[in-house]
Amino acid sequence: MRSLFADRDFRLLAVGQTLSALGDYAMFLALGVWAKELTGSNTAAGLTILPFALPALAGPALGVFVDRLPRRQVMIWSDVAAAIAVTSLVAVDGPEDMWLIYVVSFVSGTIVTIYQAARAGLLRGMLDDDALGDGNGLLQATNQGMRLVAPLVGAGLFAVFGGPAVAVLDAATFVISAVFLAALRARDIERRREPLRWIAEIREGLGHIAASADLVRLTIGTAIVTLLFGCTEVLIYAVVDEGLGRPPEFIGVLATLQGVGAVAGGAVAGKVLRRWGELPTIAAACAVAGVGMVAFGSAVLPFVVGACIGFGVAVALFIVAYETLMQRRTPEALQGRVMAAVEAAVTLPYVVSIAIGAVIVSIVPFQLVYAIGGAGAVITSVYFLRGRARATTTV
């Protein structure tokens, strides 16, 4: 762990990613609250996540692009593009401008799909196998730590100056992230000069996943989890509004509580992976998240508070184990395609689930949806647990 902090390149990466996360979480909160304020609709607010998730479906094709270019340069230009995109939100002035919020959400989702695939490959080249779990865990802890600050910053800026101020903050953090990335001297892949073969290169990534029992189990299990959890992106506004009787801005408080748990989860993730292995860690996180869903759906404030903290721990452990498993089971040259392809496979059920949530939000009691989702998550944890991949297994 200490060796990571002593690594100049990792420090630069971590600081840049943390500052960028501050703007991202503030903006992510603001988009939903902004939509709710403009339209008065829980559905419109919850659906701001849908266009953000859609681009991941094109992950296999985008992964080919990532694997053909130096990852650091891809990340820098992604930050620049994201800064330009969110700055356009200063033009939003009324309900008639909701389309722009959805467009920016879609563009941001496309950039994130590319960015995360590139970062996975960059880290794989920067760190030894034994350090990947700690590296992913530290990045998760510092980034998620912004949940302690960003929701309050975002809600405060939104309340005083409106959505455009949050957009400007987010754009500034993207620029700062690009500057830190430009200062890295980490080893990176060379640009591939041979002719582009989209179909063949996509098949390479998909074929690698199909040949790995661990990656197949990871993909199927995570797809089930996202199918169960997607509805909650829409229903959370109903829980806060109808269940707790709080204004939409209260979601910022809940996000901060989740951040407390996420920091703790990210900080211990490396140790947990070394002791349990990736898939057992994912199984435990899934079970905890399932129990948390049931508690959150009760709309009883003490249970909701506990659920947010527990869910934060679970999400951090899940993401770190998920990323580390893919990095360790995948050659460096295939990192982008494999990461993006798995993301595409798990995003489709997530998108379907969000759409279902938008339809049922005013028909089915949210308590029932959360109870079914939580029970399903606990059952899915058993499926993960059957694959006892150890953290020491590498490509």
Buried (B, 14 or more C-beta within 10 A) or exposed (E): EEEBEEBEBBEBBBBBBBBBBBBBBBBBBBBBBBBBBBEEBBBBBBBBBBBBBBBBBBBBBBBBBBBBBBBBBBBBBBBBBBBEBBBBBBEBEEEEEBEBBBBBBBBBBBBBBBBBBBBBBBBBBBBEBEBBBBBBBBBBBBBBBBBBBBBBBBBBBBEEEBBBBBBBBBBBBBBBBBEBBBEBEBEBBEEEEEEEEEEEBBBBBBEBBEEBEBBBBBBBBBBBBBBBBBBBBBBBBBBBBBBBEBBBBBBBBBBBBBBBBBBBBBBBBBEBBBEBBBBBBBBBBBBBBBBBBBBBBBBBEEBBBBBBBBBBBBBBBBBBBBBBBBBBBBEBEBBBBBBBBBBBBBBBBBBBBBBBBBEBBEEBBBBEBBBBBBBBBBBBBEBBBEBEBBBEEEE
